[in-house]
Amino acid sequence: MSEHFRVEGGARLVGTVDVVGAKNSVLKLMAAALLAEGTTTLTNCPEILDVPLMADVLRDLGCAVEVDGATVTITTPAELNHEATSPSVGKLRASVCVLGPLVGRCKRAVVALPGGDAIGQRPLDMHQSGLRQLGASSTIEHGNVVAEADELRGAQIWLDFPSMGATENILMAAVLASGTTVIDNAAREPEISDLCTMLTQMGAKIEGAGTSTLTVHGVDRLEPTEHRVIGDRIVGATWGFAAAITRGDITVRGVDPHHLDLVLEKLRMAGADVSLVEDGFRVVMDERPKAVDFVTLPYPGFATDLQPFAIAMAAVADGTSMITENLFESRFRFIEEMVRMGADARTDGHHAVVRGLERLSAAPVWASDIRAGVGLVLGGLCADGVTDVWDVFHIDRGYPQFVENMQRLGANIQRVAEQA
């Protein structure tokens, strides 16, 4: 069966939505469980497609994994299989984060080049360079990343770019290396801090979490732990944009609003009334949003994952917005679909100029990645007529209960299954 979302425009979204654990954290935390023999338990996990896919990756490495709603239990054996080459690996980008733990535990790893969203090139050069500086060899052979080392030794590592994935892999290899590792220009995202918190609970010695310099003092072994996944700031921000775009009133709970300081300020600049509440925030928009410029940058800058929502808001804003994409060259593929709905948007390199319209017009559109899919749904809510959004499996990879949450907020949206 082929599924799509049918979205009727015109709804004002109103109500409260609860955000669960972060997709960009839980998959890395699952990989971190490989570092310790025994049973690790993760709570507040999102019920999304990527979690069982990652569970399959870990099972192929020898772990016993149980996914029970928001709880994931991982039992890691004393002897791990060091080859992550199953079909599940190729279905999600985060599978590459088993590379660091496998090199740390097994001193050898063979990991298939990962899949994931079609948003542009995301090479593994910095992952490999970091492992080499820790004393491992690393090559690409027959579509796999192959890394091995007799011993991992602490090193001073400078990242050319604050890559989340490279920071995570190097960090998870370094916690079991001998000596001290310093990672400079490390990623600063809250999900990195969440990983550091869990690793510290397991017995790792890490300084500087949340800053651009991580200092890791290697230990001989780690112990399993229980850890609660932080709330998903990207999903939380999605609902904030949904309120602004539909001139709605949405309270978001389950996410630290300080992880979204810049996002909430941009929504204020667009004319929204933004206030903090216990365990979240509230966004109220009574009028058409004002045009705002956006520039994507690593955290604490404006996240590239939120760029489609910025464009969706710009498409119905009063005025002209400039959106600059500095991270992924293919993210603007989303604009081609927005143009199908009548958006007045032009791209030039990594810049997009969007002239806002009062309304968009319904059209069939296709999601190229998780956030693009949700952006198209938000666009459909501001369109005359009924918009069909296809390839919605992308959305299911990142948003638990997406249709149900939309419906509770007042959206006229249905999941439609048809024979392929």
C-alpha positions as CSV (number, residue, x, y, z in Angstrom):
1,M,0.0,0.0,0.0
2,S,1.1,3.5,-0.8
3,E,0.2,6.2,1.8
4,H,-0.1,9.9,1.6
5,F,-1.5,12.7,3.7
6,R,-4.6,14.6,2.5
7,V,-4.6,18.2,3.9
8,E,-7.4,20.7,3.7
9,G,-6.4,24.3,4.0
10,G,-7.9,26.9,6.3
11,A,-7.5,25.5,9.8
12,R,-6.2,27.6,12.7
13,L,-4.3,25.2,15.0
14,V,-5.1,25.6,18.6
15,G,-4.3,23.4,21.7
16,T,-1.5,21.7,23.5
17,V,1.0,19.2,22.1
18,D,3.4,17.0,24.1
19,V,6.9,16.4,22.7
20,V,8.7,13.2,23.4
21,G,12.4,12.2,23.1
22,A,14.6,13.6,20.4
23,K,15.2,11.6,17.3
24,N,18.7,13.1,16.9
25,S,19.5,11.9,20.4
26,V,17.9,8.5,20.9
27,L,19.6,6.8,18.0
28,K,23.1,7.9,19.2
29,L,22.2,6.8,22.8
30,M,21.2,3.4,21.5
31,A,24.7,3.2,19.8
32,A,26.4,4.2,23.0
33,A,24.9,1.2,24.7
34,L,27.4,-0.9,22.7
35,L,30.2,0.5,24.9
36,A,29.1,-1.4,28.0
37,E,28.4,-5.1,28.6
38,G,25.0,-5.6,30.2
39,T,21.6,-4.0,30.0
40,T,21.0,-0.3,29.3
41,T,17.5,1.2,29.4
42,L,16.4,4.3,27.6
43,T,13.1,6.1,28.5
44,N,11.1,8.9,26.8
45,C,12.0,7.4,23.4
46,P,10.0,8.6,20.4
47,E,7.8,6.0,18.7
48,I,9.2,6.6,15.2
49,L,10.3,4.3,12.4
50,D,14.0,5.0,12.9
51,V,14.1,3.4,16.4
52,P,13.2,-0.1,15.4
53,L,15.5,0.3,12.4
54,M,18.4,1.1,14.8
55,A,17.3,-1.8,17.0
56,D,17.8,-4.1,14.0
57,V,21.3,-2.7,13.5
58,L,22.1,-3.4,17.1
59,R,20.6,-6.9,17.0
60,D,22.9,-7.7,14.0
61,L,25.8,-6.7,16.2
62,G,24.8,-9.3,18.8
63,C,22.6,-7.2,21.2
64,A,19.2,-8.2,22.5
65,V,16.9,-5.2,22.0
66,E,13.3,-4.7,23.2
67,V,11.3,-1.7,22.1
68,D,8.2,-1.3,24.3
69,G,6.5,2.0,23.5
70,A,8.7,4.8,24.9
71,T,11.2,2.4,26.5
72,V,14.1,0.8,24.7
73,T,16.1,-1.9,26.5
74,I,19.4,-3.0,25.1
75,T,21.4,-5.9,26.4
76,T,25.0,-5.8,25.1
77,P,27.0,-9.1,25.1
78,A,30.7,-9.4,26.1
79,E,31.6,-10.2,22.6
80,L,30.2,-8.0,19.8
81,N,30.0,-8.6,16.1
82,H,32.0,-5.8,14.7
83,E,30.3,-5.8,11.2
84,A,27.3,-3.5,10.7
85,T,26.4,-4.2,7.1
86,S,22.8,-5.3,7.3
87,P,20.1,-3.7,5.0
88,S,18.9,-1.7,8.1
89,V,22.2,0.2,8.1
90,G,21.5,1.6,4.7
91,K,18.1,3.0,5.7
92,L,19.1,5.6,8.2
93,R,22.0,8.1,8.5
94,A,22.4,7.6,12.2
95,S,23.6,4.0,11.8
96,V,27.1,5.4,11.2
97,C,27.2,6.3,14.9
98,V,28.0,2.7,15.7
99,L,31.4,3.2,14.2
100,G,33.0,4.9,17.2
101,P,31.6,2.5,19.8
102,L,32.7,-0.6,17.8
103,V,36.2,0.8,17.4
104,G,36.3,1.6,21.1
105,R,35.0,-1.9,22.2
106,C,36.2,-4.2,19.5
107,K,39.2,-2.2,18.0
108,R,37.7,-3.1,14.6
109,A,34.6,-2.0,12.8
110,V,33.1,-2.6,9.4
111,V,30.1,-0.3,8.8
112,A,28.1,0.1,5.6
113,L,27.9,3.6,4.3
114,P,24.6,5.0,5.7
115,G,21.4,6.1,4.0
116,G,18.9,8.6,5.4
117,D,17.4,11.9,4.0
118,A,18.2,13.2,0.6
119,I,19.4,16.6,1.7
120,G,22.9,16.7,0.2
121,Q,26.4,15.3,0.7
122,R,27.4,14.3,4.2
123,P,30.9,12.8,3.9
124,L,32.6,10.8,6.7
125,D,36.0,12.5,6.2
126,M,36.0,14.0,9.7
127,H,34.8,10.8,11.3
128,Q,37.7,8.9,9.7
129,S,40.3,11.6,10.4
130,G,39.3,11.7,14.1
131,L,39.7,7.9,14.4
132,R,43.0,8.0,12.7
133,Q,44.3,10.6,15.2
134,L,43.2,8.2,17.9
135,G,45.5,5.6,16.4
136,A,43.1,3.6,14.1
137,S,43.4,3.0,10.4
138,S,40.2,3.9,8.4
139,T,39.4,3.3,4.8
140,I,36.4,2.9,2.5
141,E,36.2,-0.6,1.0
142,H,33.4,-2.1,-1.1
143,G,30.9,0.4,0.2
144,N,31.9,0.0,3.9
145,V,33.8,2.1,6.3
146,V,36.6,-0.1,7.7
147,A,38.5,0.9,10.8
148,E,40.8,-1.0,13.1
149,A,43.4,-0.3,15.8
150,D,45.7,-2.3,18.0
151,E,45.2,0.4,20.7
152,L,43.3,3.7,20.8
153,R,45.4,6.6,22.3
154,G,44.2,10.1,23.4
155,A,44.9,12.9,20.9
156,Q,44.3,16.6,20.3
157,I,41.7,16.7,17.5
158,W,40.5,19.8,15.7
159,L,37.3,19.5,13.6
160,D,37.2,21.6,10.4
161,F,33.5,21.9,11.0
162,P,31.4,21.3,14.2
163,S,29.9,18.2,12.8
164,M,27.4,16.4,15.2
165,G,28.1,13.0,13.7
166,A,31.9,13.3,13.8
167,T,31.8,14.7,17.3
168,E,29.7,11.8,18.5
169,N,31.8,9.1,16.8
170,I,35.1,10.5,18.1
171,L,33.7,11.0,21.5
172,M,32.4,7.4,21.8
173,A,35.7,6.0,20.6
174,A,37.7,8.3,23.0
175,V,35.9,7.3,26.2
176,L,37.7,3.9,26.1
177,A,41.0,5.2,24.7
178,S,44.1,5.4,26.9
179,G,45.1,8.9,27.9
180,T,43.3,12.2,27.3
181,T,41.5,13.3,24.1
182,V,40.6,17.0,23.4
183,I,38.1,17.6,20.7
184,D,38.2,21.3,19.5
185,N,35.5,22.9,17.5
186,A,33.2,20.2,18.7
187,A,29.4,20.3,18.0
188,R,27.5,22.1,20.8
189,E,24.0,20.8,20.1
190,P,21.9,19.8,23.2
191,E,21.9,16.2,21.8
192,I,25.7,16.1,22.2
193,S,25.2,17.2,25.8
194,D,22.6,14.5,26.3
195,L,25.1,11.9,25.0
196,C,27.8,13.2,27.3
197,T,25.4,12.9,30.3
198,M,24.6,9.3,29.5
199,L,28.3,8.4,28.9
200,T,29.2,10.1,32.3
201,Q,26.5,8.0,34.0
202,M,28.2,5.0,32.4
203,G,31.5,6.0,34.0
204,A,33.1,8.1,31.3
205,K,35.1,11.2,32.3
206,I,34.1,14.1,30.1
207,E,34.5,17.8,30.6
208,G,33.1,20.7,28.5
209,A,29.7,19.3,27.5
210,G,27.8,22.0,25.7
211,T,30.9,23.9,24.7
212,S,33.1,23.8,21.6
213,T,35.9,22.0,23.5
214,L,35.4,18.5,24.9
215,T,38.0,16.9,27.1
216,V,37.8,13.1,27.5
217,H,39.9,11.2,30.0
218,G,39.8,7.6,28.8
219,V,38.7,4.8,31.2
220,D,39.2,1.0,31.1
221,R,35.5,0.1,31.0
222,L,32.0,1.5,31.2
223,E,28.9,0.2,32.9
224,P,25.3,0.0,31.6
225,T,22.8,2.7,32.8
226,E,19.3,4.0,32.6
227,H,18.8,7.3,30.9
228,R,15.9,9.6,29.9
229,V,16.1,11.0,26.4
230,I,15.9,14.8,26.2
231,G,12.8,16.4,24.5
232,D,13.0,16.9,20.7
233,R,13.7,20.6,20.1
234,I,13.2,20.2,16.3
235,V,9.7,18.7,16.8
236,G,9.0,21.4,19.4
237,A,10.0,24.1,17.0
238,T,7.8,22.6,14.3
239,W,4.7,23.2,16.4
240,G,5.9,26.7,17.1
241,F,6.1,27.4,13.4
242,A,2.7,25.6,12.9
243,A,1.1,28.2,15.3
244,A,2.7,31.1,13.5
245,I,1.9,29.9,10.0
246,T,-1.8,29.1,10.7
247,R,-2.3,32.1,13.0
248,G,-2.9,29.7,15.8
249,D,-2.3,29.3,19.5
250,I,-0.2,26.2,20.5
251,T,1.4,25.3,23.8
252,V,4.3,22.9,23.5
253,R,5.4,20.8,26.4
254,G,8.2,18.4,27.0
255,V,11.1,20.4,25.5
256,D,13.6,22.8,27.1
257,P,12.7,26.2,25.5
258,H,16.2,27.5,26.1
259,H,17.3,25.0,23.4
260,L,15.2,27.1,21.0
261,D,16.1,30.6,22.1
262,L,16.9,31.8,18.6
263,V,13.9,30.1,17.0
264,L,11.5,31.7,19.5
265,E,13.1,35.1,18.9
266,K,12.6,34.7,15.2
267,L,8.9,33.9,15.8
268,R,8.6,37.0,17.9
269,M,10.1,39.0,15.1
270,A,7.4,37.5,12.8
271,G,4.8,39.0,15.1
272,A,4.0,36.0,17.4
273,D,3.4,36.3,21.1
274,V,5.8,33.8,22.6
275,S,5.9,33.0,26.3
276,L,7.5,30.3,28.4
277,V,5.5,27.8,30.4
278,E,6.4,25.0,32.7
279,D,8.4,22.4,30.6
280,G,7.8,24.3,27.3
281,F,6.5,27.4,25.6
282,R,3.4,28.9,24.0
283,V,3.2,30.6,20.6
284,V,0.1,32.8,19.7
285,M,-0.2,34.4,16.3
286,D,-3.3,36.6,15.6
287,E,-2.3,38.1,12.3
288,R,-0.4,37.2,9.2
289,P,3.3,36.7,10.0
290,K,5.8,39.4,9.1
291,A,8.7,38.5,6.7
292,V,11.9,37.4,8.6
293,D,15.3,36.5,7.2
294,F,16.9,33.2,8.3
295,V,20.5,31.9,8.1
296,T,21.2,28.2,8.9
297,L,24.2,27.6,11.1
298,P,25.4,24.9,13.6
299,Y,24.0,25.2,17.1
300,P,23.3,27.7,18.7
301,G,22.5,29.1,15.2
302,F,19.3,28.4,13.4
303,A,19.1,24.7,12.7
304,T,19.1,23.5,9.0
305,D,16.4,21.0,10.0
306,L,14.0,24.0,10.6
307,Q,14.7,25.6,7.2
308,P,11.6,24.1,5.4
309,F,9.4,25.6,8.2
310,A,11.0,29.0,7.8
311,I,10.3,28.8,4.0
312,A,6.7,27.7,4.6
313,M,6.2,30.7,6.9
314,A,7.9,33.0,4.5
315,A,5.6,31.8,1.7
316,V,2.6,33.3,3.5
317,A,4.3,36.2,5.3
318,D,3.7,39.9,4.7
319,G,6.9,40.9,2.8
320,T,10.0,39.3,1.3
321,S,12.3,36.9,3.2
322,M,15.8,35.8,2.5
323,I,16.7,32.3,3.6
324,T,20.4,31.3,3.5
325,E,21.3,27.6,3.7
326,N,24.9,27.0,4.8
327,L,24.9,23.3,5.6
328,F,23.2,21.1,3.0
329,E,23.1,22.0,-0.7
330,S,20.1,19.9,-1.5
331,R,17.8,21.3,1.2
332,F,16.3,23.7,-1.3
333,R,14.7,20.8,-3.2
334,F,11.8,21.6,-0.9
335,I,11.2,24.9,-2.6
336,E,10.4,23.1,-5.9
337,E,7.4,21.5,-4.2
338,M,6.3,24.7,-2.5
339,V,6.3,26.4,-6.0
340,R,3.8,23.7,-7.0
341,M,1.6,25.2,-4.4
342,G,2.0,28.7,-5.9
343,A,4.8,29.9,-3.6
344,D,6.7,32.9,-5.0
345,A,10.2,31.7,-4.4
346,R,13.6,31.8,-6.2
347,T,16.9,30.2,-5.4
348,D,20.4,31.4,-6.2
349,G,23.1,29.1,-4.9
350,H,22.6,28.8,-1.2
351,H,20.2,31.7,-1.0
352,A,16.4,31.7,-1.5
353,V,14.2,34.7,-1.8
354,V,10.6,34.2,-0.9
355,R,7.9,36.8,-1.5
356,G,4.9,36.1,0.8
357,L,1.4,35.6,-0.5
358,E,-1.9,35.7,1.3
359,R,-2.7,32.1,0.4
360,L,-1.1,29.2,-1.4
361,S,-3.0,26.8,-3.8
362,A,-3.5,23.1,-3.2
363,A,-1.4,20.7,-5.4
364,P,0.0,17.2,-5.2
365,V,3.5,17.4,-3.7
366,W,6.3,14.9,-2.7
367,A,8.4,14.9,0.5
368,S,12.2,14.5,-0.1
369,D,13.0,14.2,3.6
370,I,11.5,14.3,7.1
371,R,11.4,18.1,7.6
372,A,10.4,18.8,3.9
373,G,7.4,16.5,4.4
374,V,6.2,18.4,7.4
375,G,6.9,21.7,5.7
376,L,4.6,20.7,2.9
377,V,1.9,19.8,5.3
378,L,2.2,23.2,6.9
379,G,2.0,24.8,3.5
380,G,-1.1,22.8,2.7
381,L,-2.8,24.2,5.8
382,C,-2.4,27.6,4.2
383,A,-3.6,26.6,0.8
384,D,-7.0,26.9,-0.9
385,G,-8.3,23.4,-1.5
386,V,-6.9,20.0,-0.7
387,T,-3.2,19.2,-0.8
388,D,-2.0,15.6,-1.2
389,V,1.5,15.1,0.4
390,W,3.2,11.9,-0.9
391,D,6.2,9.8,0.4
392,V,5.0,10.4,4.0
393,F,7.1,7.5,5.3
394,H,9.8,10.3,5.7
395,I,7.5,12.1,8.2
396,D,6.9,8.8,10.1
397,R,10.7,8.5,10.6
398,G,10.8,11.7,12.7
399,Y,7.3,12.5,14.1
400,P,5.4,10.1,16.4
401,Q,1.6,10.4,16.1
402,F,1.9,13.3,13.6
403,V,-1.5,13.0,12.0
404,E,-3.2,12.5,15.4
405,N,-1.5,15.5,16.9
406,M,-2.4,17.6,13.9
407,Q,-6.0,16.5,14.2
408,R,-6.1,17.3,18.0
409,L,-5.0,20.8,17.2
410,G,-7.8,21.2,14.6
411,A,-6.2,20.4,11.3
412,N,-8.3,18.6,8.7
413,I,-5.7,16.0,7.7
414,Q,-6.1,12.3,6.9
415,R,-3.7,9.4,6.2
416,V,-4.9,7.8,3.0
417,A,-3.7,4.3,1.9
418,E,-4.0,3.3,-1.7
419,Q,-2.9,0.2,-3.6
420,A,0.5,0.9,-5.1
